[in-house]
Structures are given as C-alpha cells and as structure tokens.
C-alpha cells in the first residue's frame, strides 16, 4: 500500500481508501452486515487507512459499522474517517411507506452543528477526522451558514479537518468557492473517473494552487468500470443504480468505454477496476480514491491498484 499526505494540511492516508456508502444497507441492493464488516476488516488488515462515509448512508448505519470494526480491531487512532453532513434524513426521509422518501438538503448553521454532534456519537469519537459538506447546491453554498458551521466545529475541536463534497456535474461552476474558502477547506471530494473528467478543467488547478487535498469519489462509476455490466444489466427499483446506470446511460458509457480498449490491452494482467483506480490517483491534484466495496474480494482487487501506482503519463487517455 502506498501513502500520501492529503493536501498541505490534511492527514496522511492510503492512496486507495474504502468507500462505505454501499455497506450502509440502502441504495445498493442487498447487503449483509457481517459480510460488510469482513470487507472493512480485510481493508484495514491490508493497509487501508482512509474510510469515507456519511451520516445519510443507511441513515447512520454505515457510520455505526465503521465504529464497530475500528473498535474491534483497536485501530480508531490509526484510521482516518471522513464523514459528511447536509442531507437531512432526520426530518425529510419518512415520506413513503418504505421509510426513505426524498431527502432534502439542509445547510443551515444549526443543522450542520447538530448533524456533526450525532456523527460524533455514532462514531464514538471526541473529534471527527474530516467533516465534509455533503454536495449542497450552489445557492446554499453562497450563504455563510455552512462555512460558519465548519469554522465553529473546527474552533471547538469537534472536527480536525474541514471538507466539501462538490456536487456532481457542477465541478467547474462551483470552483469559485475554493477561492472564497481556501483558508478553511483542508480537503474536497469530487466525482472523477476515466469517463468523467470535468474536475480537471478548473477544480484540480485551484486545489493544487491552494494546497487542498482531493478525495476521488465514484472512481469506478458505480461499478461500471469494473467491466461486469453490459447493455442488458438492470437494477432493482430501490437501487440508485437503476437511475445512475439506466439503459440509456449504460449505452452511452459503453460507447465511451470502447476508447479505453488500448489501455486494457496494454495491461492484460490487471483488472479493469485496477486500471480505473490507477487512473484516478495519477493526476497530480488527487490523493486518495474511495471505491465502494461490499466483499473481501472487492477490497483486495481495489487495493492492489495502490501498489501498482499511478499510470505512466503516456498511458493516460486523452480528453475528448
């Protein structure tokens, strides 16, 4: 496993982390908590020191599973856990008979403070390693509330590092916020992968200029870049991939993927997932990629990308 410092002010982390959305038990199909715990254990045993979760993942369940495993393994002080706040499932997620209706964003000062306090309890820590604003829209980010909340939590020692998870497909539009909050933000999290490279335009350049650490989310494009899906793949209605990998989107992505064939042919001994992850940690602005994993085998496949290291510059696919 290779390690790096997450920006100028962030902690030292493994270059491949553990994305803990799927183990929350919602939005990703069926999960088994013991299988999820085993996946976390396997990641830690093999050198992963960065876990990314959020309060809304499984309505707190992902955070609870992370706490259980870290306490069991006795590594709470050795693993960096990044969580998020801003999707108000406490008050807006009980609008249908399944108990998880539409969730509204909430970036109010008092709400962010309250959500952070609840995450502190679920993770059973005195301070959150990283708290990220969970992809608010631009209108909410123009207000002082969310930023004041991060400042207050930092001043009070409730969070060690302040972060912001940038809204998907708004990477260029929201990049101006790095100028305004560069002294507060230690890290940002962005959507970035072989087929979605909008962040390279402006966001990565500003992050490098300001020394802000970059966490790469959706590095495998919801599993699509592992190569296990085709145009006939369908997901259950409650699985978020039924929308994010709809038949139309699958067709579009499959056409784009054809352009990656030379890369796959050059490295026949590596999986498509490993090459996708190597790409994500190749850009000089990025520090850690957080592929999701629900099983031990998925963990082992993912973390091998760290030892393989960044792709040579000549192998980086050109931007279309």
N, C-alpha and C positions, 0 to 999 in steps of 0.2 A: 504494500500500500504506500502511495506517495502522499505527502502532506504539504500544505501551503498555509500562509497567513491570509486570512480573509480581509483583504484590503490593508490600509495603513493602520487602522485602529481595531480591526476585528481579531477574533481568536484564531489559533492555529487549528486547522481541520484537515480531514482526509479529502482528497480530491473527488472521490466518489462518496456520496452520503446515502442516507436511507430516507426515501420519501414515504411518509406514514399516512397519507390520505387513505389509501385502499384498506389498510388494516382497521380503519375506523368502523367498518362493517356496513357502510352505506354508500350507494352510488357506484360501486364497483363489482356488483354481483355478490354471490355468497362468499362469506369468509368464516373461518373457524379460529377462535381466539388462541387456541393452543398452537395451531399452525402459524399464526401471526407472531406469537411470542417466540417460537422457534426460529422464524425468519430474523427477528430482531437479535436474538441470541447469536445466530450464525454471523450476522453482520458485525457485531461487536467482537466476537472471537477472531474475526479475520481483519481487524484493524480499522473498521469504520468508526470514526469519532464525531460524526455530524449526523443528526437526525432532524428532519424538518416535519413539523406537524402544524396543527391549527386547532383552535377551540371548537370550530364548527365540524371538524372531521368526526363523524359519528356522534356529534353533539357531546363532545368531551371524552368519548371512549378511546380515541387514538391517544390522547394525552395520558389517560389512565393506564393503557397498556404499556406505553413508553416508561412511565414511572415504575410500574411493577417490575419490568425487566431490568431497568437500571438499578433498582434497589436490590433485586435478587442477585445480580452479578457484582454488586458492590462497586459500581463504576460511575455513580452520579457525578462525581467531581472530575471525571476524565472525559465525559462525553458532552459535546456542545449540543444543546437542544434549542432549536429555533421554533417559536410558535407564532401565531397570528391572532389578531382581533379585528373585528369590523363587520362580520356577518352575524346579525343579531338573531340567532336561533332561539335565544331565551324568550323573546317576545313575539316573533313573527313566523315561527316554524310549526305551528299547530293548526294549520288552516285546511287540512284534509283528513280523511279517515285513516290515513297511514301514519299520521303524526309528523310528517316532514313536508309540509307545503312550502310555498315560495318563501325564501329567506331574504329579508331586506337588509341593505347596507345601513350601518349606523356608525358614523364617525364623530359623534358628539363627544365632547371632552369627558363628561361624567361616564358615558358608556364605555369608552376605551379604558378608563381607570378601573371601572368595575369589572370589565372582562379580564383585564390583566390580573386582578386580585383572584378571580375564580381560577384562572390558569395556574397561578402560584399554588393554590390549594390542591388542584388535581395533580400537578407535577411534584407536589410536596417539596418545594424549594423556597429559599428566602429571597432569591432573585432569579428572574428569567434571564438566561444567557442572551437571547435575542428575542425581541418582540417586534413583529412586522405589522404595519397597517395592511389589512387584507384586501388589496386590489380595489380601493374606493374609486368612484368615478371622479372625473376632473373637477366637477362642481364642488364636491365635498372637500377635495384637496386644496381648493383655493381658500378655504376657510382656515382660521387659525386653530380651531378646536383640536384636530387630530395631532397636530405638531406640538401644541402646548401640552397635550396629554403625554406624549412621548418624553418631552422635556421634564415634566413633573415626575414621571416614573423613574427617569434616569437620576434626577436630583435626589429623589428619596431612596435610591438604592434598590428599587424594585426590579429594574432591568439593567443589565450590564451594557447592552448594545441596542441601538435603535435602528429599525429597518423598515422597509417599504416594499411590499409585493406589488409590482407595477401591473396595472390592468392589461390583460391580453389584447393585442392589436391596437394598443394606444401608446406603444413604446416611444415613438417619435413625438406624438402630440403631447405627452406628459413629461418629456425630458427636461423642459424648462424648470420643473420643480426641483431638480438637482441643484440648479444654480441658487435657488432660494433657500434650500435646506441642507446645503453641503456640509455645514458645520455640525449639524445634528445627526445626519444619517451616517451610520457606520457601514451598512450593507443595504443592497437592494436585491430583489428577486425578480427574474424576468423569464418570460416564455421564449425559449430558444432551442432550436434543433436543426437538423440537416435540411429540413424543408421550410422552416420558418425563421428568417434571419433579420427581421425588421430591427432588432435591437442593435445591430451593427451600425446602423446609419448615424445615430447621434448618441444614444444612451451609453453605449460602451465607451465612446470617446470621452464623454463627460465623467464617467465613473473613473476612468484612468486618470484624468486630469485632477480629480478631487480625492483620489485615493480611496474610493468607496468599494467595498467588497461586492462581488457579484455571485449570486446563487442562481444556477440554471434550473428552472423547472420545466416539466413536460419534455425532457430530453429525448424520450422515446416516443413522443407524440401519442400518448395514451396507449402505448404498446404496439402501435402500428409499425414502428421502425424496427421491431424485433423480427418482422417478416412472417409472423404467424397469422395475419389476417389477409383475406382476399376480398374480391368484389362481392362474394356471396355471404360474407360474415354479417351476422345480425346479433344485436344485443337485446336483453330484456328491457322493457319499458323503463323500469326504475334505475337501470344502469345509465349513468350520464353519457357513456359512450354511444348510446343509441342516438344521441344528438351530435356529439362531437365527432363521431365516426359514422355518420349517416351514410346511406348508399351513395349519395351524390358526392360527399366529401371523400369517401373511400376511392371512388373512381378518379377524382381529381388527384389525390395523393398517390395513387398507383401510377398515374401518368408521370408525375414528378419523380417518382422513385426510379423509373427507368433510367434517368440521367445519372443515378448513383452506381449503375452496373460496373463501370470501370474501377470504382473504389472497391467494391466487393470482390471483383476478380483478382485484384492485386493482393488481397489478404484472404485467401481461401480458408486458412486455418482459424480465422476469427469469426465470431458470430456477428450478425448484422447489428445486434444490440451493442456489442462491444465497440464496433466501429462508430456507431452513432454517438456513444458516450465519449469515445476518444475525440471525436469532432468537437463536442461541447466543451471540453477542457483544453482545446487547442488555442482558442482565441486568447490573446494576452490580457484581455479585460476580465476573463472569467476565472473563478477559483474552485467552485465545487458544483457538481451536478447531482441532482437528487432524484434518481429513478425510483419509481414505486416498486415495491416487491411484496408479494404475499406468501412466498415459499422460500425455503432454504436454497433450492436450486437457482431460483431467480436472483437471489442475493449473490451467490457465487459467480454467476455469469456476469452480473453487473460489475462487481468489484474488481474482476480481472482487468477491466479497462484501465484502472488506475495504474497497475504495474506496467501495462503496455504503453502508457503515457500518451501525450498529445500526438496527433498525426503530423508527419512531416509537412512543411508548408506547401510543397509541391503537390501533395495529395488532397489538399483542401479543395472541395468542389467550388467552382466559380459561381458567383451570384448571378442569377439570370436577370 
